[in-house]
Amino acid sequence: MKIKEEISLKPYNTFNISANARYYTELESTENIYEFIHEKKFQNIPQLILGGGSNILLTGNFDGIVLKNQLMGVRLIQETPEHYFIKASAGENWHRFVLYCIENNYAGLENLSLIPGCVGASPMQNIGAYGVEVKDLIHEVETIHLGSGQTQVFDNPSCKFDYRSSVFKTSYKNQFIITSVIFKLNKKPNYTITYGSIEEELDKMGIKELSIRAISDAVCRIRKSKLPNPSEIGNAGSFFKNPVVPIKIAEELKEHYPDIPIYTVNPTNCKLAAGWLIEKCGWKGKTIKNCGVHTKQALVLVNYGNASGKDILELANRIIASVKDTFHVELEKEVNII
Ligand SMILES: Cc1cc2nc3c(=O)[nH]c(=O)nc-3n(C[C@H](O)[C@H](O)[C@H](O)COP(=O)(O)OP(=O)(O)OC[C@H]3O[C@@H](n4cnc5c(N)ncnc54)[C@H](O)[C@@H]3O)c2cc1C
C-alpha cells in the first residue's frame, strides 16, 4: 500500500474541482484494506472512500486520507433456473459492468446504463434511472468495517434501501468500505420501457424486437442528448433529490400551479419534480461566477471552468432558499458534500 501526500483531487472528481488531499492511497486488494486499518497513523484523521468521484462536491482541501477503491473482478458465482448471481468488485466501472452483463444476457441493469462511477458506490445511494432502482437487483453487499476490520455481509433488507439512500449513506456513513456487490440478475428479461422517452427512442432507432441491448442503447442515446458529459463540463448529475411531500401539500400546490408534475409514491405521499420547481423559480440556464444551472436540465449544477466547491455549494443553497420561498418545499442535496 503506497501512501502519497498532497495529491490533487481534480482528476478524481467529475465536478472538476481543484482541491488537494493530505494523504491518498489506492486500495487494490482486501489485503491493502487490512494493511490500512492496522496503520494507526490514519485512524484518527478524516477518511474519504472514493470511487469515480461522480457524486461528491469537494468544498476545500481534504485534511485526511482519500481511499481510492480499485478492487477489481467480476464473476458468475451461482445460477438457478431463473437467476444469475454475479459478484462484482467495488472498483469496477459501473457502465462497463452493465455492458458486460448485457453481453452475457444477464438482464436487469440495462436501464441503468451510462451512469458514471463504480460498482461500490451503487448501493450507497441506491442508484436509479428510467424507472429502475439498483435495490431491486442487489442480493448482498460485502463490506469491511473501517474501525474493526471485520467483514460484514449485508443482505438486501439490511441495506435499508430507499429513494437515493441506504444504510451506507445514513446511519453507517463512512463506517464500512464496500468491497463487492452481488447482483441477482434475470434469465428472462423483464423490460421497463414506459419511463421517460425510451419507447419513443426505440421507435426512432427502428427497433422491431425488444432486447436488453436495444434498451441500453436507447437509454445511452437519451442520456447523451440530455445530460452534460463530465469530461466536457464538470457536474455530478442531479444535484438535488426529488422532494417527497404529503398528498395534501401536493394538492394545495396543484391549485396554485395546475401544470405541476406530481407522482404518487404511496397512499400518503407524492413526489414532486425538483427540476420543475427550480425551473419555475427562474434558475434554469443561469450562471453565477463560474458555475451555473444547466441549460437543458435544471437539476444539474455545472462547473464552467474554475468554480470552487464553495461557489457551487453557495449556488445550491440559494436555489434551495428560492424554492422554499416560492413553494414552501425543502429541497435536499443528492450529492455528498465533502
Ligand atoms: C452525468 C452524471 C449523471 C448521473 N446520473 C445518475 C443517475 O441517473 N442516477 C443516479 O442514481 N446517479 C447518477 N449520477 C450520480 C453518480 O454517478 C452515482 O451516484 C454513482 O453511483 C457514484 O459513483 P462513484 O463511484 O462516482 O461514487 P463517488 O462519487 O466516488 O462516491 C459517492 C459516495 O459514495 C461513497 N463510496 C464510494 N465508493 C464506496 C465504497 N466502495 N464503499 C463505501 N462508500 C463508498 C463515497 O465516500 C461518497 O460518499 C450521475 C452523475 C453524473 C456525473
The ligand as a MOL file (V3000), in Angstrom:
LIG
                    3D

  0  0  0     0  0            999 V3000
M  V30 BEGIN CTAB
M  V30 COUNTS 53 58 0 0 0
M  V30 BEGIN ATOM
M  V30 1 C -23.5410 12.9660 -15.7010 0
M  V30 2 C -23.9810 12.2130 -14.4600 0
M  V30 3 C -25.1640 11.5120 -14.4870 0
M  V30 4 C -25.5890 10.8090 -13.3460 0
M  V30 5 N -26.7660 10.1130 -13.4050 0
M  V30 6 C -27.1870 9.4110 -12.3360 0
M  V30 7 C -28.4160 8.6680 -12.4030 0
M  V30 8 O -29.0830 8.6020 -13.4420 0
M  V30 9 N -28.8150 8.0180 -11.2780 0
M  V30 10 C -28.0930 8.0420 -10.1360 0
M  V30 11 O -28.5250 7.4160 -9.1480 0
M  V30 12 N -26.9360 8.7350 -10.0460 0
M  V30 13 C -26.4670 9.4140 -11.1150 0
M  V30 14 N -25.2850 10.1380 -11.0340 0
M  V30 15 C -24.5550 10.1840 -9.7540 0
M  V30 16 C -23.3860 9.1500 -9.6420 0
M  V30 17 O -22.9120 8.7770 -10.8920 0
M  V30 18 C -23.8020 7.9010 -8.8770 0
M  V30 19 O -24.2720 8.2310 -7.5990 0
M  V30 20 C -22.6460 6.8960 -8.7500 0
M  V30 21 O -23.0920 5.7080 -8.1440 0
M  V30 22 C -21.4780 7.4490 -7.9200 0
M  V30 23 O -20.3990 6.5430 -8.0540 0
M  V30 24 P -18.9080 6.9630 -7.7590 0
M  V30 25 O -18.0910 5.7230 -7.8200 0
M  V30 26 O -18.5010 8.0660 -8.6640 0
M  V30 27 O -19.0360 7.4780 -6.2670 0
M  V30 28 P -18.1870 8.6200 -5.5470 0
M  V30 29 O -18.6380 9.9550 -6.0520 0
M  V30 30 O -16.7390 8.3120 -5.6130 0
M  V30 31 O -18.6940 8.4350 -4.0590 0
M  V30 32 C -20.0400 8.7420 -3.7240 0
M  V30 33 C -20.2430 8.4130 -2.2440 0
M  V30 34 O -20.1430 7.0030 -2.0420 0
M  V30 35 C -19.0940 6.6940 -1.1350 0
M  V30 36 N -18.4280 5.4930 -1.6550 0
M  V30 37 C -17.9300 5.3170 -2.9080 0
M  V30 38 N -17.4420 4.0770 -3.0500 0
M  V30 39 C -17.6150 3.4500 -1.8440 0
M  V30 40 C -17.2950 2.1500 -1.3440 0
M  V30 41 N -16.6860 1.2290 -2.1000 0
M  V30 42 N -17.6220 1.8680 -0.0640 0
M  V30 43 C -18.2340 2.7800 0.7190 0
M  V30 44 N -18.5640 4.0260 0.3080 0
M  V30 45 C -18.2580 4.3510 -0.9610 0
M  V30 46 C -18.1790 7.9140 -1.1240 0
M  V30 47 O -17.4780 8.0350 0.0950 0
M  V30 48 C -19.1880 9.0410 -1.3360 0
M  V30 49 O -19.8000 9.3870 -0.1170 0
M  V30 50 C -24.8250 10.8380 -12.1600 0
M  V30 51 C -23.6140 11.5690 -12.1400 0
M  V30 52 C -23.1930 12.2370 -13.2890 0
M  V30 53 C -21.8860 12.9760 -13.2630 0
M  V30 END ATOM
M  V30 BEGIN BOND
M  V30 1 1 1 2
M  V30 2 1 2 3
M  V30 3 2 2 52
M  V30 4 2 3 4
M  V30 5 1 4 5
M  V30 6 1 4 50
M  V30 7 2 5 6
M  V30 8 1 6 7
M  V30 9 1 6 13
M  V30 10 2 7 8
M  V30 11 1 7 9
M  V30 12 1 9 10
M  V30 13 2 10 11
M  V30 14 1 10 12
M  V30 15 2 12 13
M  V30 16 1 13 14
M  V30 17 1 14 15
M  V30 18 1 14 50
M  V30 19 1 15 16
M  V30 20 1 16 17
M  V30 21 1 16 18
M  V30 22 1 18 19
M  V30 23 1 18 20
M  V30 24 1 20 21
M  V30 25 1 20 22
M  V30 26 1 22 23
M  V30 27 1 23 24
M  V30 28 2 24 25
M  V30 29 1 24 26
M  V30 30 1 24 27
M  V30 31 1 27 28
M  V30 32 2 28 29
M  V30 33 1 28 30
M  V30 34 1 28 31
M  V30 35 1 31 32
M  V30 36 1 32 33
M  V30 37 1 33 34
M  V30 38 1 33 48
M  V30 39 1 34 35
M  V30 40 1 35 36
M  V30 41 1 35 46
M  V30 42 1 36 37
M  V30 43 1 36 45
M  V30 44 2 37 38
M  V30 45 1 38 39
M  V30 46 1 39 40
M  V30 47 2 39 45
M  V30 48 1 40 41
M  V30 49 2 40 42
M  V30 50 1 42 43
M  V30 51 2 43 44
M  V30 52 1 44 45
M  V30 53 1 46 47
M  V30 54 1 46 48
M  V30 55 1 48 49
M  V30 56 2 50 51
M  V30 57 1 51 52
M  V30 58 1 52 53
M  V30 END BOND
M  V30 END CTAB
M  END
